Structures are given as structure tokens and as C-alpha cells.
Amino acid sequence: MMKRINRIKFCLICVLIITALFFSISWAEKIELTEEEIQWLSEHKTIKIAPDPYFPPIEYTDEEGEYVGIAAEFMKIIENELGIEFQVVYCQDWEEVLQKAQNREVDMLPAAAQTPQRGNYMLFSSPYLEFPGVIICTKDSAEIKSSEQLYSKKVAIVSGYVWEDFFTLHHPQINITPVDSIIEGLRKVSSGDVDAMVGTLPVVIYYIEKEGITNLHVTGETGYYTKLSILTRKDWPLLNSIMEKALRRIPDKEKKEILKKWISIERQPIFEREIFWIILIFIILLSATVLSIIFALNGILKKQVEQKTKELKEDIVHRIKAEERLKKTMNATIDTMSRIIEAKDPYTSGHQQRVCQLAICIAQEMGLPEDKVEGIRIASLIHDIGKIGIPTEILSKPTLLSDIEFSLIKGHPQMGYDIVKYIEFSYPVAQVVLQHHEKINGSGYPQGLKGEDILLEAKIIGVADVVEAMSSHRPYRPALGIDAALEEISQNKGILYEAKVVEVCLKLFQVKGFKFE
């Protein structure tokens, strides 16, 4: 019996040894490490890393004291692939991070820019993240769109950040005001203590939104980019080569998923935005007031009917008036929501009213029932309500949007749906808001719906939206004119836009002389 147990133990030990050897060889072959690098890793199972505590969404320390962000996701992948542990050394600020790196109290910086000064004590991997440097000013100040326009002005830059080296070397005419954090710099710009601030695009947008500093916006780009690499201590060249190989092995698809997770609408859900709760509270209070009026009137009517049947006719008149007031209140609420959107994006002022005007005429010309026409009227007046969740500097940007910025814009139908789906309309208003950018060939967004899967009301508003937008001025282009708009829907009839809707729209303009008011 004992011999059998010993044989079983021996077999298990052999299996464990073979399995360990297999996995050791498999990750080494996958990342193509040399024998020397594998030996070095076996002797250095724990690597000390020091992230920037205030650099979201790239890397930062969250409220629970955890290291999170884009770079943190990359570190987790590398950690798992290499079978090592990254021990996070938490610092008070970026200057402390750099000091510890110089003193070799830490071994690696997960996401830092390459500068000659840092090259004295660190080795650099190839850059794996790249973001533009932007200029932030108050909305009522002169537009500053380039680095040269910052000459002789006071500009806040976080001490130790790469922008300090760039501007000191290439633009000494700028009066740099060092600050300890991005929040401090933004507050100095907001209060007028400095003229502008320079920072990394996603980081400054994150803090402007988080802090609710409403008088700031991005006015231009510096012409420089922060290219972030993994920095390793200079006396450990093997660690540098290992990190370089590990970065190269991360698939592009996985990199894009990480960026999408942290730099997208989802990084701050609509329910976490202050503007959402302001509108929601406003709607709740208004609804409570309307319901209170209705209940009070119903109670009065009931007593009057019981006590004085002779006043029945007068009571009925009162009820009709109450219903009319309720309808007026609902219309006022819709109008207020529409105006809130226009206040957010003044460049498209009147857009929803004009889309509503054309959409109603198309629906009536098509002979749709009155209830459908009313649903189209309400939905068209608030079809862009989701834009309240888009940063103003993106909505009013005078140049072409980047891929990241355009992905934020494309999220507004979903955000609009999330806002209005809780309101119990008699019509499918929320679905129409969600679908108004869908195209019948499936090339639209956000769901890529095709043909009959798209509501007719959404198809009508979609055509009206295109015609009005192309014929009106936008921050990034002048108005293209009504002829160009009609040519667009005519050429794409039956491809992007419902054929019947396009035919009716063309008839309104070309035969019946329709014009936007």
C-alpha cells in the first residue's frame, strides 16, 4: 500500500515539474526572451513602480487608494505575461516620483515622457501612448490657438511635466508659472491668476468635467505631443529590453479596448454628471407640481359632483381647462429641455426648432395620423438632448474632430435615450431619439439598424436633421446651402434615407415652396 502511495506522489511531482517547465517555456517563447533575460527575471520577481498619482485617465490613485488608469491596465497585462509582481510605490506628487527614480528607490515608471534630463538616470521603451498638448483658457478671454500666441503671457504648467522642458527649450518667451497639480493650474486660469495652462488633452478634459469648472475650454493645440513610454532604471538594461518585448506582444485590439474603456463616454456615465441630476430634479419637481394640481382638481370636482349636481357642466369645463393647462405645461417642459440643449451648444441655436418644423410638414404631407405627427413634434424638439453630456469644447471646436472626439459625439443618441426613457410619453419618443442617426443600409449609429428595424418617425427626423444641418452654419464650416442638402438626400435616396420620406421632402421644397422660418 505504501509503495503505491509513493508511486502516486512521485507521478504528481513529475506532472507539476513538467507543467511548470511548460508554462515557463511557453511565455518565454511567446515574448521571445533570451536565456539571460529569463535568468534575470527569475532573480527579480518583484519590480518597484511609481505612477503619477494625479494623471487620470492615464494613471492615478483612486479614492480607495488603488492604482488605476490606462497605464495600470498595461502593467497588469505585462505582470501576468511575465509572471512577476509590480510593487506600487505611492508618491505625493510627480516631483516625488522623479526624485525616487533618480535615487533608485523605484525601478520603473509606467507612463512617462522621454526627456534628455530623465535620460541621465532612466532607459526608455518605445512610446506606447501618445496624446496632444493643448492650451486651456477662460471662455471670455482672447482665443489662443498656438504656442506662439502664449509669448509674454503667464502660463501654468505642472512642475516636472514634459511640457515644462518643451517650452523652456523651444519657447523661452513664455512666462512659465509652475504649479503642483493640474487642479491648481486650472483654478489659477479660472480665477485669472494666469492667462492659460498647458496640459495633456484627456487629462485636462477629465479634471475640467470632474471639478465642474464651467468657464474654461480648450482653445488650441501646442504642436507638441506627450509620447509616453515605460522608463526603467539605467543600471538595469535587461529590464528595459524585457519591457520593450512585452509591450510589442500586446495585441493592437487589446490596446484599443483599453483606450476605449478609459477615453470614452463610458468613463463617466450620464448618471454621474451633475447636469443630468439638475434636469432630472427639474422634471420630477415639475411633474410633482402638475400631479398635485391634477389630484387637487379631481378632489374638488368629486366633491362638487356629490354636493351640487346642478354644477356638473361647470365642473366639466374646469376639468377641460385643467387638461389644457397640463398639455401647456408638458409643451413648456419640452420647450425648456430644447432650450437647455441650445444653451449647451449655441452654435446650433434653433436647430431643433427648424428640424421640428420640417419633420412635421413631411409627416403631414405623408398623411400620418395626428398622434404620430404629435410624437414626431416632441421627439424632434429634443432629439439632440444627449449633447448635454458632451464637453462644450468639442461641440464648438472650429476644426475637424479627432477619432476620440467623434466617438464622444456619436454617443449622444444613446445618452439622449437614457435621459428621456424615464418619461412616460404617449409616443415612442425615447426610441426615436435613439434612432435618429440610423441609416437604412445599416451604416448609421449607435445600433447600426437597417430598413424596417428603424421607426418611420426616426427616418423622418433623420432626413429633416440632415437637410437643416447642411443648410446651416457650423463651427467647423460655413453653411453649404439648401441645394447641397437636397442633392445629398436625393443621391442617397433608398441607400441611406427612406425613399418615400426623401420624395416628400423634395416635393415640399421644390413644388410647395417650403422654407425654414
C-alpha positions as CSV (number, residue, x, y, z in Angstrom):
1,M,0.0,0.0,0.0
2,M,2.8,2.5,1.0
3,K,4.6,1.7,-2.3
4,R,1.5,2.5,-4.3
5,I,1.1,5.9,-2.4
6,N,4.7,6.7,-3.0
7,R,4.4,6.0,-6.7
8,I,1.3,8.3,-6.9
9,K,3.3,11.1,-5.1
10,F,6.2,10.6,-7.5
11,C,3.8,10.9,-10.5
12,L,2.2,14.0,-9.2
13,I,5.6,15.7,-8.6
14,C,6.6,14.8,-12.1
15,V,3.4,16.3,-13.5
16,L,3.9,19.5,-11.5
17,I,7.5,19.8,-12.7
18,I,6.6,19.3,-16.3
19,T,3.7,21.7,-16.1
20,A,5.9,24.4,-14.6
21,L,8.6,23.9,-17.2
22,F,5.9,24.0,-20.0
23,F,4.5,27.4,-18.8
24,S,7.9,28.8,-18.2
25,I,9.0,27.9,-21.7
26,S,5.7,28.9,-23.3
27,W,5.7,32.5,-22.0
28,A,9.4,32.9,-22.7
29,E,8.9,31.7,-26.2
30,K,5.8,33.8,-26.7
31,I,7.7,37.0,-25.6
32,E,10.9,35.7,-27.1
33,L,13.1,36.3,-24.1
34,T,16.8,35.4,-24.1
35,E,18.2,33.0,-21.6
36,E,19.9,35.9,-19.9
37,E,16.6,37.8,-19.6
38,I,14.8,34.7,-18.3
39,Q,17.6,34.3,-15.7
40,W,17.3,38.0,-14.7
41,L,13.6,37.7,-14.2
42,S,14.0,34.7,-12.0
43,E,16.2,36.8,-9.8
44,H,14.0,39.9,-9.8
45,K,10.4,38.7,-9.2
46,T,9.3,42.0,-7.6
47,I,9.8,45.3,-9.5
48,K,9.0,48.6,-7.8
49,I,7.0,51.0,-9.9
50,A,6.0,54.6,-9.1
51,P,3.0,56.0,-11.0
52,D,1.9,59.7,-11.2
53,P,-0.8,60.0,-8.5
54,Y,-2.7,62.7,-10.4
55,F,-2.7,61.9,-14.1
56,P,-6.2,60.5,-15.0
57,P,-7.3,58.7,-17.1
58,I,-3.7,57.7,-18.0
59,E,-2.8,56.7,-14.4
60,Y,-3.8,57.9,-10.9
61,T,-4.6,56.8,-7.4
62,D,-8.4,56.4,-6.9
63,E,-10.5,57.2,-3.8
64,E,-9.8,53.8,-2.4
65,G,-6.0,54.2,-2.8
66,E,-5.7,51.8,-5.7
67,Y,-3.5,52.3,-8.8
68,V,-5.8,52.6,-11.8
69,G,-5.9,54.0,-15.4
70,I,-4.7,53.2,-18.9
71,A,-1.1,52.5,-17.9
72,A,-2.3,50.4,-14.9
73,E,-4.1,48.1,-17.4
74,F,-1.0,47.7,-19.4
75,M,1.0,46.9,-16.3
76,K,-1.5,44.2,-15.3
77,I,-1.1,42.5,-18.7
78,I,2.7,42.6,-18.5
79,E,2.7,41.4,-14.9
80,N,0.6,38.4,-15.9
81,E,2.6,37.6,-19.0
82,L,6.0,37.7,-17.3
83,G,4.8,36.0,-14.0
84,I,6.3,38.8,-11.9
85,E,4.9,41.3,-9.4
86,F,4.8,45.1,-9.8
87,Q,5.0,46.6,-6.3
88,V,3.4,50.1,-6.5
89,V,5.2,52.8,-4.5
90,Y,2.7,55.6,-3.9
91,C,4.0,59.2,-4.0
92,Q,2.6,62.6,-3.1
93,D,3.2,64.2,-6.5
94,W,5.1,63.8,-9.7
95,E,8.2,65.6,-8.4
96,E,8.5,62.9,-5.7
97,V,8.1,60.2,-8.3
98,L,11.1,61.7,-10.3
99,Q,13.2,62.1,-7.2
100,K,12.7,58.5,-6.2
101,A,13.6,57.4,-9.7
102,Q,16.8,59.4,-9.5
103,N,17.7,57.9,-6.1
104,R,16.8,54.4,-7.5
105,E,14.2,53.9,-4.7
106,V,11.9,52.7,-7.5
107,D,12.8,50.6,-10.6
108,M,10.3,51.7,-13.2
109,L,7.9,54.5,-14.2
110,P,4.9,53.0,-16.0
111,A,4.0,56.1,-18.2
112,A,6.4,59.0,-18.6
113,A,7.7,61.1,-21.4
114,Q,11.2,60.9,-22.7
115,T,13.4,63.9,-21.9
116,P,17.2,64.4,-22.0
117,Q,17.2,65.1,-18.2
118,R,15.5,61.8,-17.5
119,G,17.8,60.0,-19.9
120,N,20.6,60.6,-17.3
121,Y,19.2,58.0,-14.9
122,M,16.5,56.1,-16.9
123,L,16.2,54.0,-20.1
124,F,13.2,54.4,-22.3
125,S,10.9,51.9,-24.1
126,S,9.3,52.8,-27.4
127,P,6.3,55.1,-26.8
128,Y,3.0,53.2,-26.4
129,L,0.7,56.1,-25.6
130,E,0.5,59.5,-27.5
131,F,-1.7,62.5,-26.7
132,P,-1.6,66.1,-27.9
133,G,-0.7,69.0,-25.6
134,V,-3.5,71.6,-25.5
135,I,-4.0,75.2,-24.4
136,I,-6.7,76.0,-21.8
137,C,-8.1,79.5,-21.4
138,T,-11.3,81.1,-20.0
139,K,-14.2,81.4,-22.3
140,D,-14.3,85.2,-22.1
141,S,-10.6,85.7,-22.9
142,A,-8.9,86.1,-26.2
143,E,-8.6,82.9,-28.3
144,I,-5.1,81.5,-28.0
145,K,-4.6,78.8,-30.7
146,S,-0.9,78.3,-30.8
147,S,2.3,78.3,-28.7
148,E,3.5,81.5,-30.3
149,Q,0.4,83.3,-29.0
150,L,1.5,82.5,-25.4
151,Y,4.6,84.7,-25.7
152,S,4.8,87.2,-22.7
153,K,1.8,85.5,-21.1
154,K,1.7,83.7,-17.7
155,V,1.2,80.0,-18.4
156,A,0.6,77.4,-15.7
157,I,2.5,74.1,-16.1
158,V,2.7,71.2,-13.6
159,S,6.3,71.1,-12.2
160,G,8.3,68.2,-13.7
161,Y,5.9,67.5,-16.5
162,V,7.4,67.2,-20.0
163,W,5.6,70.5,-21.1
164,E,8.0,72.4,-18.8
165,D,11.0,71.1,-20.7
166,F,9.4,71.7,-24.1
167,F,8.5,75.3,-23.5
168,T,11.7,76.2,-21.6
169,L,13.8,74.9,-24.5
170,H,11.7,75.9,-27.6
171,H,9.7,78.9,-26.3
172,P,11.6,80.8,-23.6
173,Q,9.5,83.9,-24.3
174,I,6.7,82.3,-22.3
175,N,6.4,83.1,-18.6
176,I,6.0,79.7,-17.0
177,T,4.2,79.5,-13.7
178,P,5.0,76.2,-12.1
179,V,2.1,74.5,-10.2
180,D,1.9,71.4,-8.0
181,S,-1.1,69.8,-9.7
182,I,-3.4,70.1,-12.7
183,I,-6.3,71.1,-10.5
184,E,-4.2,74.0,-9.1
185,G,-3.3,75.1,-12.6
186,L,-6.9,75.0,-13.8
187,R,-8.1,77.0,-10.8
188,K,-5.5,79.7,-11.5
189,V,-6.7,80.0,-15.1
190,S,-10.3,80.1,-13.9
191,S,-9.6,82.9,-11.4
192,G,-7.4,84.9,-13.7
193,D,-4.2,84.4,-11.8
194,V,-2.6,83.2,-15.0
195,D,-3.5,83.7,-18.7
196,A,-3.5,80.0,-19.7
197,M,-2.5,76.5,-18.9
198,V,-0.8,73.8,-21.0
199,G,-1.7,70.1,-20.4
200,T,-2.4,66.7,-21.9
201,L,-5.8,66.6,-23.7
202,P,-7.6,63.7,-22.0
203,V,-6.2,64.7,-18.6
204,V,-7.3,68.3,-18.6
205,I,-10.8,67.4,-20.0
206,Y,-11.2,64.9,-17.2
207,Y,-10.4,67.5,-14.5
208,I,-12.5,70.3,-16.1
209,E,-15.5,67.9,-16.1
210,K,-14.8,66.4,-12.6
211,E,-14.3,69.8,-10.9
212,G,-17.2,71.4,-12.8
213,I,-15.1,74.5,-13.9
214,T,-17.6,75.8,-16.4
215,N,-15.7,78.9,-17.6
216,L,-12.7,77.0,-19.1
217,H,-12.3,75.4,-22.5
218,V,-9.6,74.1,-24.9
219,T,-8.7,76.9,-27.3
220,G,-5.9,75.3,-29.3
221,E,-3.0,72.8,-29.6
222,T,0.6,73.4,-28.7
223,G,2.0,71.5,-31.7
224,Y,3.7,69.1,-29.3
225,Y,2.7,65.6,-28.2
226,T,3.4,63.7,-25.0
227,K,4.7,60.3,-26.0
228,L,4.6,58.1,-23.0
229,S,7.0,55.2,-22.5
230,I,8.0,52.8,-19.8
231,L,11.0,54.2,-18.0
232,T,13.4,51.7,-16.3
233,R,16.5,52.4,-14.2
234,K,19.6,52.9,-16.3
235,D,21.7,50.3,-14.5
236,W,19.2,47.5,-15.4
237,P,19.3,47.4,-19.2
238,L,17.9,43.9,-19.2
239,L,14.7,45.2,-17.6
240,N,14.4,47.8,-20.4
241,S,14.7,45.1,-23.1
242,I,12.2,42.9,-21.4
243,M,9.6,45.7,-21.1
244,E,10.2,46.6,-24.8
245,K,9.4,43.0,-25.8
246,A,6.4,42.7,-23.5
247,L,4.9,45.9,-24.9
248,R,5.3,44.7,-28.5
249,R,3.5,41.5,-27.7
250,I,0.3,43.2,-26.6
251,P,-2.2,42.9,-29.5
252,D,-3.5,46.1,-31.1
253,K,-7.0,45.0,-30.4
254,E,-6.4,44.8,-26.7
255,K,-4.7,48.2,-26.7
256,K,-7.7,49.7,-28.4
257,E,-10.1,48.1,-25.9
258,I,-8.1,49.6,-23.0
259,L,-8.2,53.1,-24.6
260,K,-11.9,52.7,-25.3
261,K,-12.6,51.8,-21.7
262,W,-10.9,54.9,-20.3
263,I,-11.3,57.5,-23.0
264,S,-14.9,57.3,-24.0
265,I,-18.4,58.3,-22.8
266,E,-18.5,55.3,-20.6
267,R,-15.7,56.6,-18.4
268,Q,-18.3,58.9,-16.8
269,P,-21.8,57.6,-17.1
270,I,-24.6,60.1,-17.7
271,F,-26.0,59.3,-14.3
272,E,-22.8,60.6,-12.7
273,R,-23.0,64.0,-14.4
274,E,-24.3,67.0,-12.5
275,I,-26.3,68.3,-15.4
276,F,-28.3,65.1,-15.6
277,W,-29.4,65.4,-12.0
278,I,-30.3,69.0,-12.4
279,I,-32.6,68.2,-15.3
280,L,-34.0,65.1,-13.6
281,I,-34.8,67.0,-10.4
282,F,-36.4,69.8,-12.5
283,I,-38.6,67.2,-14.3
284,I,-39.5,65.5,-11.0
285,L,-40.5,68.7,-9.3
286,L,-42.5,69.9,-12.3
287,S,-44.2,66.5,-12.6
288,A,-45.0,66.6,-8.8
289,T,-46.5,70.1,-9.2
290,V,-48.6,69.0,-12.2
291,L,-49.8,65.9,-10.4
292,S,-50.6,67.9,-7.3
293,I,-52.7,70.2,-9.3
294,I,-54.5,67.3,-11.0
295,F,-55.2,65.5,-7.7
296,A,-56.4,68.7,-6.1
297,L,-58.7,69.4,-9.1
298,N,-60.0,65.9,-9.1
299,G,-60.8,66.1,-5.4
300,I,-62.6,69.3,-5.8
301,L,-64.6,68.0,-8.8
302,K,-65.6,64.9,-6.9
303,K,-67.0,66.9,-4.0
304,Q,-68.8,69.3,-6.3
305,V,-70.4,66.5,-8.2
306,E,-71.6,64.8,-5.0
307,Q,-72.8,68.1,-3.5
308,K,-74.1,70.0,-6.4
309,T,-75.2,68.1,-9.5
310,K,-76.5,71.2,-11.0
311,E,-72.9,72.5,-11.3
312,L,-71.9,69.4,-13.4
313,K,-71.5,71.4,-16.6
314,E,-69.3,74.0,-14.8
315,D,-67.2,71.2,-13.3
316,I,-66.6,69.6,-16.7
317,V,-65.4,73.0,-18.0
318,H,-63.0,73.3,-15.1
319,R,-61.6,69.8,-15.9
320,I,-61.1,70.6,-19.6
321,K,-59.2,73.7,-18.6
322,A,-57.1,71.7,-16.3
323,E,-56.2,69.3,-19.0
324,E,-55.3,72.2,-21.3
325,R,-53.0,73.6,-18.6
326,L,-51.4,70.1,-18.3
327,K,-50.8,70.0,-22.0
328,K,-49.4,73.5,-22.0
329,T,-47.1,72.5,-19.1
330,M,-45.9,69.5,-21.0
331,N,-45.2,71.6,-24.0
332,A,-43.4,74.1,-21.9
333,T,-41.3,71.3,-20.4
334,I,-40.4,70.1,-23.9
335,D,-39.5,73.6,-24.9
336,T,-37.4,74.1,-21.8
337,M,-35.4,70.9,-22.5
338,S,-34.9,72.0,-26.1
339,R,-33.5,75.4,-24.9
340,I,-31.2,73.7,-22.4
341,I,-29.6,71.8,-25.3
342,E,-29.2,75.0,-27.3
343,A,-27.7,76.8,-24.3
344,K,-25.1,74.0,-24.2
345,D,-24.3,74.3,-27.9
346,P,-25.0,77.9,-29.0
347,Y,-23.6,77.3,-32.5
348,T,-26.6,75.2,-33.4
349,S,-29.2,77.6,-31.8
350,G,-32.6,77.0,-33.4
351,H,-31.5,73.7,-35.0
352,Q,-34.1,71.5,-33.2
353,Q,-36.9,74.0,-33.9
354,R,-36.2,74.0,-37.6
355,V,-35.8,70.2,-37.7
356,C,-39.2,70.1,-35.9
357,Q,-40.8,72.4,-38.5
358,L,-39.6,70.4,-41.5
359,A,-40.3,67.0,-39.8
360,I,-44.0,67.9,-39.0
361,C,-44.5,69.1,-42.6
362,I,-43.1,65.8,-44.0
363,A,-45.3,63.7,-41.7
364,Q,-48.5,65.7,-42.6
365,E,-47.7,65.5,-46.3
366,M,-47.3,61.7,-45.9
367,G,-50.8,61.6,-44.4
368,L,-49.7,60.2,-41.0
369,P,-52.3,60.2,-38.1
370,E,-52.3,63.2,-35.7
371,D,-50.9,61.2,-32.8
372,K,-47.9,60.2,-34.9
373,V,-47.4,63.8,-36.0
374,E,-47.5,64.9,-32.4
375,G,-45.0,62.2,-31.4
376,I,-42.6,63.4,-34.2
377,R,-43.0,67.0,-33.0
378,I,-42.0,66.2,-29.4
379,A,-39.1,63.9,-30.4
380,S,-37.7,66.4,-33.0
381,L,-37.7,69.2,-30.4
382,I,-35.4,67.1,-28.0
383,H,-33.6,64.8,-30.5
384,D,-30.2,66.2,-29.6
385,I,-30.7,66.3,-25.8
386,G,-27.9,63.8,-25.4
387,K,-25.4,66.6,-26.3
388,I,-25.7,68.0,-22.8
389,G,-23.2,65.2,-21.8
390,I,-20.6,66.2,-24.5
391,P,-17.9,68.7,-23.4
392,T,-18.6,72.2,-24.8
393,E,-15.0,72.5,-26.2
394,I,-15.8,69.5,-28.5
395,L,-19.2,70.8,-29.6
396,S,-17.8,74.2,-30.5
397,K,-14.4,73.0,-31.9
398,P,-13.6,75.1,-35.0
399,T,-11.5,72.3,-36.6
400,L,-12.1,68.7,-37.6
401,L,-12.7,66.3,-34.7
402,S,-10.2,63.6,-33.7
403,D,-11.4,59.9,-33.7
404,I,-11.8,60.0,-29.9
405,E,-13.8,63.3,-30.0
406,F,-16.0,62.0,-32.8
407,S,-16.7,58.8,-30.8
408,L,-17.9,61.0,-28.0
409,I,-20.2,62.9,-30.4
410,K,-21.6,59.6,-31.7
411,G,-22.7,58.7,-28.2
412,H,-25.3,61.5,-27.9
413,P,-28.3,59.4,-29.2
414,Q,-27.7,56.8,-26.5
415,M,-27.2,59.5,-23.9
416,G,-30.4,61.2,-25.0
417,Y,-32.3,57.9,-24.8
418,D,-31.0,57.3,-21.3
419,I,-32.4,60.7,-20.2
420,V,-35.9,60.6,-21.8
421,K,-36.7,56.9,-21.4
422,Y,-38.0,57.5,-17.9
423,I,-40.6,60.0,-19.1
424,E,-43.9,58.2,-19.9
425,F,-44.9,59.8,-23.2
426,S,-47.8,58.5,-25.2
427,Y,-45.4,58.1,-28.2
428,P,-42.1,56.2,-28.6
429,V,-40.1,59.4,-28.1
430,A,-37.1,57.7,-26.4
431,Q,-36.7,55.2,-29.3
432,V,-37.0,57.9,-31.9
433,V,-34.2,60.0,-30.1
434,L,-32.1,56.8,-30.0
435,Q,-32.5,56.0,-33.7
436,H,-32.4,59.4,-35.4
437,H,-28.9,58.9,-36.7
438,E,-29.5,55.3,-38.1
439,K,-29.4,54.7,-41.9
440,I,-31.4,52.2,-43.8
441,N,-28.3,50.4,-45.1
442,G,-27.0,49.8,-41.5
443,S,-24.2,52.4,-41.7
444,G,-25.7,54.7,-39.0
445,Y,-25.2,54.7,-35.3
446,P,-25.4,53.8,-32.4
447,Q,-27.0,50.4,-33.2
448,G,-26.4,50.0,-36.9
449,L,-30.1,49.3,-37.6
450,K,-31.4,48.6,-41.1
451,G,-34.6,49.1,-43.1
452,E,-37.8,48.3,-41.3
453,D,-36.0,47.9,-37.9
454,I,-35.9,51.8,-37.9
455,L,-39.0,53.6,-36.8
456,L,-40.6,55.7,-39.5
457,E,-40.6,58.7,-37.1
458,A,-36.8,58.3,-36.7
459,K,-36.4,58.2,-40.5
460,I,-38.4,61.4,-41.0
461,I,-36.4,63.3,-38.3
462,G,-33.2,61.8,-39.7
463,V,-33.9,63.4,-43.2
464,A,-35.0,66.7,-41.6
465,D,-31.9,66.7,-39.4
466,V,-29.5,66.3,-42.4
467,V,-31.2,68.9,-44.5
468,E,-31.2,71.5,-41.7
469,A,-27.6,70.8,-40.6
470,M,-26.2,71.0,-44.1
471,S,-28.0,74.3,-44.9
472,S,-26.9,75.9,-41.6
473,H,-23.6,77.3,-40.3
474,R,-21.4,75.1,-38.1
475,P,-18.2,76.0,-36.1
476,Y,-16.0,73.9,-38.4
477,R,-17.6,75.0,-41.8
478,P,-19.9,77.7,-43.3
479,A,-23.5,76.8,-44.4
480,L,-23.5,74.5,-47.5
481,G,-26.9,75.8,-48.7
482,I,-30.3,74.1,-49.2
483,D,-29.4,73.0,-52.7
484,A,-26.5,70.9,-51.5
485,A,-28.7,69.5,-48.7
486,L,-31.4,68.4,-51.2
487,E,-28.7,67.0,-53.5
488,E,-27.4,64.9,-50.6
489,I,-30.7,63.2,-49.8
490,S,-31.6,62.8,-53.5
491,Q,-28.4,61.0,-54.3
492,N,-28.7,58.7,-51.2
493,K,-32.5,58.0,-51.6
494,G,-33.1,54.4,-50.9
495,I,-29.4,54.0,-49.7
496,L,-29.1,56.0,-46.5
497,Y,-32.6,57.6,-46.4
498,E,-36.1,56.2,-46.8
499,A,-37.2,56.8,-50.4
500,K,-40.8,57.9,-49.6
501,V,-39.6,60.4,-47.0
502,V,-37.0,61.9,-49.4
503,E,-39.6,62.2,-52.2
504,V,-42.0,64.1,-49.9
505,C,-39.2,66.3,-48.6
506,L,-38.1,67.2,-52.1
507,K,-41.7,68.0,-53.1
508,L,-42.1,70.3,-50.1
509,F,-39.1,72.4,-51.2
510,Q,-39.3,72.2,-55.0
511,V,-43.0,72.2,-55.5
512,K,-44.7,73.7,-52.4
513,G,-42.0,76.3,-51.7
514,F,-41.2,75.2,-48.1
515,K,-38.7,77.5,-46.3
516,F,-37.3,77.4,-42.8
517,E,-38.7,80.1,-40.6
